[in-house]
């Protein structure tokens, strides 16, 4: 009688025995960092509107009006842009810190900086102090944006990893909505000081969470890694098989030393870099951060029936809904199809907004309140299309088209280019809106959306349903 071979269960087969509560708890705490990054991104929009209202308030003193007018007219576009500049500058230092001091200490060191930056913009009333505060805000906030998803990805089991990583992006969008809501107070000091509390809350809670098992193994701390893995899987879970597989994966990853030169040694490396950087640049050339940084000012110029801050809150809620919708379709259809639909939809919406401003500029009569809802509806559609493809897919493809030993390097380069492009677009918009009619920027951003589809058709490869080896082979050819 033939013997029946008994297959040993793998870590994946035994994942149902692990407790998900510690993983979910830690992930929710980490996503608070994403929430703080969202607060940073959303700060400039309500504050710009509040400052504009201050200059028009009869009760404000002449000194306050003069100072506010100076900040709004001469310095605010630089203040808004400093977030992107700070984020751009932190990309490579964060990559270094993640490998040297760990995922946990990187985020813990960013939290006090973010708290201080919010206090600077909440307490001071000086344009240059605000620029410094915004730079630090971008520096610390973007560190969360890099370290947070890595931390969650390393502590979560594969059957819940996607959902937990997605929660970071969701909390980021909710943070933007929260900052817009704080703008309803009409006090820029309240916006800054209340926002400063959230990084502090994160620090107090997160300090008790263990470092990721992956990083501890990278540093040769096997005993600490075992304790960490046991904490994240629950005390009744047998971690031996999963720990063994994790050790093998870390040994394979650390056995190969890579450098930036490795990106250019193969056709696949060069093409991957062109695709990732191209998508990052076009994402910003679509004007997304102009909408997020200056949404209140944009809505004020359209003459919307809602207040600019209320309109911005509606916009943020729509983005939350769009983010939820995108997760249900991103793994069902091809990446390229989503990029096509996303950029065409965004381009059409931006063209329609441009034509709205043309009509507004040409007509001499007042436009009815019903028609003034059109720009907000178009911006809502724009954000829905952005969340469908242009927003998440560039970052998704960074994780798909590069070999795993190059993902850290390439992620830093992609983040640097993305935030650098955001800084340039934000500054040029502020200059352009003063030098040209209001419809010009939107037609320019629409043109770049359509050009991106040409780029996607000829350059971008489809990655859905393909292994890393298949993707690399296609890029090499």
C-alpha positions in Angstrom: 0.0 0.0 0.0 1.5 3.3 -1.1 2.2 5.8 1.6 0.4 9.1 1.5 2.7 12.1 1.7 1.6 14.6 4.3 2.3 18.2 3.2 3.5 20.4 5.9 1.4 23.5 6.3 3.0 26.7 5.2 2.7 30.1 7.0 0.0 31.1 4.5 -2.0 27.9 5.2 -2.0 28.6 8.9 -2.8 32.3 8.8 -6.3 31.8 10.0 -5.0 30.8 13.4 -3.4 34.2 14.0 -5.1 37.0 15.7 -5.8 40.0 13.5 -6.6 42.4 16.3 -2.9 43.4 17.0 -2.2 43.9 13.3 -5.4 46.0 12.8 -4.7 48.0 16.0 -1.1 48.8 15.0 -2.2 49.6 11.4 -4.9 52.0 12.6 -2.3 53.8 14.8 0.1 54.0 11.9 -2.6 55.3 9.6 -3.0 58.2 12.0 0.3 59.3 10.4 -1.4 59.3 7.1 -4.2 61.4 8.7 -1.5 63.9 9.8 -0.1 64.0 6.3 -3.6 64.8 5.0 -3.9 67.6 7.5 -0.6 69.0 6.1 -1.8 68.8 2.5 -5.2 70.4 3.4 -3.9 73.3 5.5 -3.2 75.9 2.9 -6.7 75.9 1.3 -8.8 77.0 4.3 -6.1 79.3 5.6 -5.8 81.1 2.3 -9.5 81.8 2.4 -9.5 82.9 6.0 -6.7 85.4 5.3 -8.6 86.7 2.4 -11.7 87.2 4.6 -9.5 89.0 7.2 -8.5 91.7 4.6 -12.2 92.4 3.9 -13.3 92.5 7.5 -14.2 96.0 8.8 -13.4 95.0 12.4 -9.8 94.0 11.7 -7.2 96.6 12.6 -5.3 98.4 9.8 -2.1 96.8 11.0 -3.6 93.3 10.8 -5.1 94.0 7.3 -1.8 95.3 6.0 0.1 92.2 7.4 -2.5 89.8 6.0 -2.6 91.5 2.6 1.2 91.2 2.4 1.1 87.5 3.3 -1.7 86.8 0.8 -0.4 88.8 -2.1 3.4 88.5 -1.8 4.2 85.3 0.1 1.3 82.8 0.3 2.0 80.9 -2.9 5.5 80.3 -1.5 4.1 79.3 1.8 1.8 76.7 0.1 4.6 75.4 -2.1 7.0 74.9 0.8 5.1 71.7 1.8 6.1 70.1 -1.5 9.7 71.4 -1.2 10.1 69.9 2.3 8.6 66.6 1.2 11.0 66.5 -1.8 14.0 67.1 0.4 13.1 64.2 2.8 12.8 61.4 0.3 16.4 60.3 0.4 17.1 60.9 4.1 14.0 58.9 4.9 15.2 56.0 2.8 18.5 56.1 4.7 16.7 56.3 8.1 14.4 53.4 7.4 17.4 51.1 6.9 19.5 52.5 9.7 17.2 53.3 12.7 14.1 51.4 11.6 10.5 52.1 10.5 9.3 52.8 14.1 12.0 55.3 15.1 11.7 57.1 11.7 8.0 57.8 12.3 8.5 58.6 16.0 11.2 61.2 15.0 8.8 62.7 12.4 5.9 63.2 14.8 7.4 65.9 17.1 8.6 67.8 14.0 5.1 67.7 12.5 3.6 68.9 15.8 6.1 71.8 16.0 5.4 72.8 12.4 1.6 73.1 13.1 2.3 75.2 16.2 4.5 77.5 14.1 1.8 78.2 11.6 -0.8 78.3 14.4 0.9 80.7 16.7 3.1 83.0 14.6 1.8 85.6 12.1 4.8 86.1 9.9 5.2 85.0 6.3 8.7 83.7 6.8 7.9 81.8 9.9 5.0 80.2 8.0 7.3 79.2 5.2 9.6 77.5 7.7 6.7 75.8 9.3 5.3 74.5 6.0 8.7 73.2 5.0 9.1 71.3 8.2 5.5 70.1 7.8 6.3 68.7 4.4 9.5 67.2 5.6 7.9 65.4 8.5 4.6 64.6 6.8 6.2 62.9 3.8 8.3 60.8 6.1 5.0 59.3 7.3 3.9 58.8 3.8 7.0 56.6 3.1 7.4 54.8 6.4 3.8 54.2 7.2 2.9 51.9 4.3 6.2 50.0 4.6 5.5 49.4 8.3 1.9 48.2 7.7 3.1 46.0 4.8 5.7 44.3 7.0 3.5 43.5 10.0 0.3 42.4 8.2 -0.5 39.0 6.8 -1.0 38.8 3.1 -4.8 38.1 3.3 -5.4 41.5 5.0 -2.4 43.4 3.9 -4.1 45.1 0.9 -7.0 46.4 3.0 -4.7 47.7 5.8 -2.3 49.4 3.4 -5.3 51.0 1.7 -6.5 52.4 5.0 -3.4 54.6 5.1 -4.5 56.3 1.8 -8.1 56.6 3.1 -7.0 58.3 6.3 -4.9 60.7 4.4 -7.9 61.8 2.4 -10.0 62.0 5.6 -7.2 64.2 7.1 -7.6 66.6 4.2 -11.4 66.8 4.8 -10.7 67.3 8.5 -8.4 70.3 7.8 -11.0 71.8 5.5 -13.6 71.4 8.3 -11.4 73.2 10.8 -11.4 76.1 8.4 -15.1 76.6 9.2 -14.0 78.1 12.5 -12.7 81.1 10.5 -9.5 81.2 12.6 -6.2 80.1 11.1 -4.7 79.8 14.6 -7.3 77.2 15.5 -6.6 75.3 12.3 -2.9 75.1 13.2 -3.1 74.4 16.9 -5.8 71.8 16.7 -3.9 70.0 14.0 -0.8 69.9 16.2 -2.6 67.6 18.6 -2.8 64.7 16.2 1.0 64.0 15.8 1.3 64.2 19.5 -1.5 61.6 20.0 0.2 59.4 17.4 3.6 59.6 19.3 2.0 58.7 22.7 0.3 55.6 21.3 2.8 54.4 18.7 5.7 54.4 21.1 4.3 51.2 22.7 4.2 49.3 19.3 7.0 46.8 18.5 9.3 47.4 15.5 8.6 45.3 12.4 10.0 41.7 12.4 11.5 42.3 9.0 13.7 45.2 10.1 14.8 43.4 13.3 15.9 40.4 11.2 17.7 42.7 8.8 19.7 43.9 11.9 20.4 40.3 13.0 18.1 40.6 16.1 16.3 37.2 15.7 15.1 37.0 19.3 13.5 40.5 19.1 12.0 39.7 15.7 10.4 36.5 17.1 8.9 38.5 20.0 7.6 41.2 17.6 6.1 38.6 15.3 4.4 36.9 18.2 3.0 40.2 19.4 1.5 40.9 16.0 0.1 37.4 15.5 -1.2 36.8 19.0 0.2 34.7 21.9 -1.6 31.5 20.8 -0.2 31.5 17.3 2.8 29.2 16.3 5.2 31.6 14.6 8.0 29.1 13.8 7.0 28.4 10.1 6.3 32.1 9.3 9.5 33.2 11.1 11.5 30.7 9.1 10.1 31.9 5.8 10.6 35.5 6.8 14.3 34.9 7.6 14.8 33.3 4.2 13.2 36.2 2.5 15.3 38.7 4.4 18.5 36.8 3.8 17.8 36.7 0.0 17.0 40.4 0.1 20.1 41.5 2.0 22.5 39.2 0.1 22.4 41.4 -3.0 23.9 44.9 -2.8 22.5 47.4 -5.2 23.2 51.0 -6.2 21.7 53.7 -8.4 23.9 52.5 -11.3 22.0 49.2 -11.4 19.0 51.1 -12.8 20.8 52.0 -16.0 22.6 48.7 -16.7 19.7 47.0 -18.3 17.0 48.0 -20.8 14.3 46.9 -18.3 15.8 49.1 -15.6 15.9 52.2 -17.8 12.3 51.6 -19.1 11.0 51.1 -15.6 12.6 54.4 -14.5 11.1 56.2 -17.5 7.6 54.8 -16.8 7.6 55.5 -13.1 9.0 59.0 -13.4 6.8 59.8 -16.3 3.6 58.8 -14.5 4.7 60.8 -11.4 5.3 63.9 -13.4 2.1 63.7 -15.4 0.2 63.1 -12.1 1.3 66.5 -10.9 0.9 68.2 -14.3 -2.8 67.2 -14.1 -3.1 70.0 -11.5 -4.2 67.8 -8.6 -2.2 69.7 -5.9 -3.4 73.0 -7.3 -7.0 71.8 -6.5 -6.0 70.5 -3.1 -3.8 73.4 -2.0 -5.9 76.2 -3.4 -9.4 74.8 -3.6 -11.0 77.5 -1.6 -9.5 80.3 -3.8 -10.5 78.4 -6.9 -14.1 78.0 -5.7 -14.2 81.6 -4.6 -13.3 82.7 -8.2 -16.2 80.6 -9.6 -18.8 82.4 -7.6 -20.2 79.2 -6.2 -23.4 79.3 -4.1 -21.6 77.5 -1.3 -18.8 79.2 0.7 -15.4 78.3 -0.6 -14.5 76.2 2.5 -17.9 74.4 2.3 -17.2 73.6 -1.4 -13.7 72.3 -0.5 -15.2 70.0 2.2 -17.6 68.6 -0.4 -14.6 68.1 -2.7 -12.7 66.2 0.0 -15.8 64.0 0.8 -16.0 63.1 -2.9 -12.3 62.2 -2.9 -13.0 59.8 0.0 -15.8 58.2 -2.0 -13.6 58.0 -5.1 -10.8 56.3 -3.1 -13.2 53.7 -1.8 -14.5 53.1 -5.4 -11.0 52.8 -6.9 -10.1 49.9 -4.5 -13.0 47.8 -5.9 -11.9 48.1 -9.5 -8.1 48.5 -9.5 -7.4 44.7 -9.4 -10.3 43.8 -11.7 -9.3 45.7 -14.9 -6.0 46.6 -16.4 -3.8 49.4 -15.1 -3.5 51.0 -18.6 -7.3 51.0 -19.1 -7.8 52.8 -15.8 -5.1 55.3 -16.7 -6.8 56.0 -20.1 -10.2 56.5 -18.5 -8.8 58.5 -15.6 -6.8 61.0 -17.8 -9.5 61.4 -20.4 -12.1 62.1 -17.7 -9.8 64.5 -15.9 -9.0 66.3 -19.2 -12.6 66.7 -20.2 -13.5 68.0 -16.7 -10.6 70.5 -16.8 -11.6 71.7 -20.3 -15.2 72.2 -19.1 -13.9 74.3 -16.1 -11.8 76.3 -18.5 -14.8 77.0 -20.8 -16.8 78.0 -17.7 -14.3 80.7 -16.9 -14.3 81.8 -20.6 -18.1 82.2 -20.4 -17.8 83.9 -17.0 -15.2 86.3 -18.5 -17.3 87.0 -21.6 -20.8 87.5 -20.2 -21.8 90.8 -18.8 -24.9 89.6 -16.9 -25.0 87.7 -13.7 -25.1 83.9 -13.9 -27.9 82.2 -12.0 -27.2 80.4 -8.7 -28.1 77.0 -10.3 -25.4 77.4 -13.0 -22.8 78.3 -10.5 -23.0 74.8 -9.1 -21.4 73.5 -12.4 -17.7 74.2 -11.5 -18.1 72.3 -8.2 -19.7 69.4 -9.9 -16.9 69.3 -12.5 -14.2 69.4 -9.8 -16.0 66.5 -8.0 -16.0 64.5 -11.2 -12.3 65.4 -11.7 -11.4 64.0 -8.3 -13.4 60.9 -8.9 -11.5 60.3 -12.2 -8.2 61.1 -10.4 -8.9 58.6 -7.7 -9.7 55.9 -10.3 -6.3 55.8 -11.9 -4.0 58.9 -12.0 -3.8 58.9 -8.2 -3.1 55.4 -7.0 -1.6 53.6 -10.1 1.7 55.5 -10.4 2.6 54.4 -6.9 1.2 50.9 -7.5 3.4 50.5 -10.5 6.5 51.5 -8.6 6.0 48.4 -6.6 5.3 46.3 -9.6 7.8 47.2 -12.4 11.1 47.3 -10.3 13.0 44.2 -9.0 12.5 44.0 -5.2 16.2 44.8 -4.5 15.7 48.2 -6.3 12.3 49.2 -5.0 13.7 51.2 -2.1 16.0 53.2 -4.3 13.4 53.7 -7.0 10.7 54.6 -4.5 12.9 57.4 -3.2 13.6 58.7 -6.7 9.9 58.5 -7.7 8.9 60.4 -4.5 11.5 63.1 -5.1 10.3 63.7 -8.6 6.6 63.6 -7.6 7.0 66.2 -4.8 9.4 68.3 -6.9 6.8 68.4 -9.7 4.1 69.3 -7.2 6.3 72.2 -6.0 6.9 73.5 -9.5 3.2 73.2 -10.5 2.0 75.0 -7.4 4.4 77.9 -7.8 3.7 78.3 -11.5 -0.1 78.3 -10.9 0.2 81.1 -8.4 2.2 83.1 -11.0 0.0 82.1 -13.9 -3.3 83.0 -12.3 -2.0 86.6 -11.8 -0.5 86.9 -15.3 -3.2 85.2 -17.4 -7.0 84.8 -17.6 -8.3 82.2 -15.0 -9.1 79.6 -17.7 -5.5 79.3 -19.0 -4.2 77.0 -16.2 -7.0 74.6 -16.6 -6.6 74.2 -20.4 -2.9 73.6 -19.8 -3.5 70.9 -17.2 -6.1 69.3 -19.5 -3.6 69.2 -22.3 -1.1 67.4 -20.1 -3.8 64.9 -19.2 -4.4 64.0 -22.9 -0.6 63.9 -23.5 -0.2 61.4 -20.7 -2.5 59.0 -22.5 -0.1 59.1 -25.5 2.7 58.3 -23.0 0.7 55.4 -21.5 -0.1 54.0 -25.0 3.5 53.9 -26.2 5.6 53.5 -23.1 3.6 52.1 -20.1 3.3 48.3 -19.9 0.4 46.4 -18.5 1.2 44.7 -15.2 -2.1 43.2 -14.1 -2.0 39.5 -13.5 1.7 39.2 -14.4 4.6 38.0 -12.2 7.7 40.1 -11.6 9.6 37.9 -14.0 7.0 38.3 -16.8 7.0 42.1 -16.3 10.8 42.3 -16.4 10.9 40.2 -19.6 8.4 42.4 -21.3 10.3 45.5 -20.3 13.6 44.0 -21.5 12.1 43.3 -24.9 
